[in-house]
C-alpha cells in the first residue's frame, strides 16, 4: 500500500514539474493566442521567445503600427487574475514606446502606455499624423468602455494656410458610453477633434474649426470640410 501511495505521489510531482516546465518555456506566440489579444486588433509579423521574455516584430494595434518591441508576461498580474503583457522599445529615440496589453475576466485593453503611435493614413482625410500618449490606460468591459485615463496629443500630418497647429491638439482620454473618446483641443481652442473608438474597432472622427475667414473657409472646403454656421467640419468613419 505504501508503494502505491509513493508511486501516486511521484506521478503528481512529475505532473506538477511538467506543468511548470511547460509554463516556463511557453512560447510568447502561443501565450498571445491563448490570451485572445486578436480581439483587440493585435497582430504581428513575427513573435519570438518565451512568454516571460520575447520579442514582437512589427506589432499592429488595428491599423496603428507600434513597431518591434520587447514583450513579457507579468507574473504579478496573474495573481490578480489578469494577463498583462508588458511591451517596450526604449532606445532614447522619438519612436520609443512602453506600456502593456492586458486581458482579464470580461475586460481587454491597454495599460500605462507612453510613447508615439504613428497613424499614417489611418484616419484620412483627417490630417492626423501621429498620437503622443502619456500614461494612457483604457479597457473595454464586454462591449462597453469600462475605464480610460491619460493624456493624448495629436500631431498633424500637414498644415492649412491660416492655421497654426504646430503644437497639435491635446486632451484627456475618457469613456463616452460604449466608446472610448479622445476629445482633443488646440492651444487657441478654435480647433477641435473628437475621436470615438468602439470595442469592435469601429471609429468616428470629427474635426471642427471655428473661423469667420472666408479665405480659410474656402481652403478648408477644398480639403473636404463643410460649413456649419461659423465653423468648418470634417467627419470620417471607418474600422481600425
NORGI-V967765 format. One record per residue. RES is the residue in three letters. NEAR is the number of other ideal C-beta (glycine too) atoms within 12 Angstrom. D_CENTER is the distance of its C-alpha to the mean C-alpha in whole Angstrom. Layout:
BEGIN
RES,NEAR,D_CENTER  RES,NEAR,D_CENTER
END
This chain:
BEGIN
UNK,7,58  UNK,8,57  UNK,9,56  UNK,10,54  UNK,11,52  UNK,12,52  UNK,13,51  UNK,14,48  UNK,14,47  UNK,14,46  UNK,14,44  UNK,14,42  UNK,14,42  UNK,14,41  UNK,14,38  UNK,14,37  UNK,14,37  UNK,14,35  UNK,14,33  UNK,13,32  UNK,13,32  UNK,17,30  UNK,20,27  UNK,17,28  UNK,18,27  UNK,26,25  UNK,24,23  UNK,35,19  UNK,26,19  UNK,19,21  UNK,33,19  UNK,35,16  UNK,21,18  UNK,19,19  UNK,30,16  UNK,21,15  UNK,34,12  UNK,19,12  UNK,25,12  UNK,33,8  UNK,31,9  UNK,34,9  UNK,27,12  UNK,30,14  UNK,16,17  UNK,18,19  UNK,31,18  UNK,21,21  UNK,25,23  UNK,23,23  UNK,31,20  UNK,21,21  UNK,23,21  UNK,31,19  UNK,26,18  UNK,36,15  UNK,23,16  UNK,19,14  UNK,36,11  UNK,29,9  UNK,38,6  UNK,30,8  UNK,22,10  UNK,34,8  UNK,31,10  UNK,40,9  UNK,29,13  UNK,24,15  UNK,37,14  UNK,29,16  UNK,41,15  UNK,29,17  UNK,34,17  UNK,26,18  UNK,18,22  UNK,14,22  UNK,22,19  UNK,20,21  UNK,11,24  UNK,16,22  UNK,14,21  UNK,25,17  UNK,35,16  UNK,34,14  UNK,44,13  UNK,32,13  UNK,39,12  UNK,29,13  UNK,30,15  UNK,16,17  UNK,15,20  UNK,7,21  UNK,11,20  UNK,15,18  UNK,21,15  UNK,23,14  UNK,39,11  UNK,29,11  UNK,36,10  UNK,37,9  UNK,48,8  UNK,36,11  UNK,35,13  UNK,26,16  UNK,15,19  UNK,18,18  UNK,31,14  UNK,35,11  UNK,42,8  UNK,43,6  UNK,33,9  UNK,27,10  UNK,38,8  UNK,27,10  UNK,33,11  UNK,30,11  UNK,39,8  UNK,27,11  UNK,32,11  UNK,19,15  UNK,19,16  UNK,32,13  UNK,39,15  UNK,21,18  UNK,21,21  UNK,37,19  UNK,33,19  UNK,38,16  UNK,26,15  UNK,29,12  UNK,41,10  UNK,33,11  UNK,38,9  UNK,24,12  UNK,22,12  UNK,35,9  UNK,31,9  UNK,39,8  UNK,34,10  UNK,31,12  UNK,21,15  UNK,18,17  UNK,19,16  UNK,23,16  UNK,29,13  UNK,26,15  UNK,23,14  UNK,34,12  UNK,25,12  UNK,29,12  UNK,26,13  UNK,39,12  UNK,33,14  UNK,39,14  UNK,28,16  UNK,30,19  UNK,23,20  UNK,18,23  UNK,18,26  UNK,30,28  UNK,17,32  UNK,21,32  UNK,31,29  UNK,18,28  UNK,31,24  UNK,16,24  UNK,19,22  UNK,29,19  UNK,39,18  UNK,27,17  UNK,31,16  UNK,23,15  UNK,35,12  UNK,27,14  UNK,27,14  UNK,20,17  UNK,16,18  UNK,19,16  UNK,30,14  UNK,41,11  UNK,27,13  UNK,42,12  UNK,26,16  UNK,37,17  UNK,27,20  UNK,27,22  UNK,18,25  UNK,16,28  UNK,14,26  UNK,23,27  UNK,40,24  UNK,28,21  UNK,37,18  UNK,32,17  UNK,36,13  UNK,33,13  UNK,40,11  UNK,27,12  UNK,31,12  UNK,21,13  UNK,27,11  UNK,21,14  UNK,32,13  UNK,25,16  UNK,35,16  UNK,29,19  UNK,40,21  UNK,30,24  UNK,40,27  UNK,25,30  UNK,28,33  UNK,15,36  UNK,19,37  UNK,14,38  UNK,15,37  UNK,26,34  UNK,27,34  UNK,17,35  UNK,21,33  UNK,31,30  UNK,20,32  UNK,16,32  UNK,28,28  UNK,19,28  UNK,30,28  UNK,19,30  UNK,21,32  UNK,19,32  UNK,13,35  UNK,16,34  UNK,23,31  UNK,34,29  UNK,28,26  UNK,32,24  UNK,23,22  UNK,27,19  UNK,22,18  UNK,23,16  UNK,17,14  UNK,29,11
END
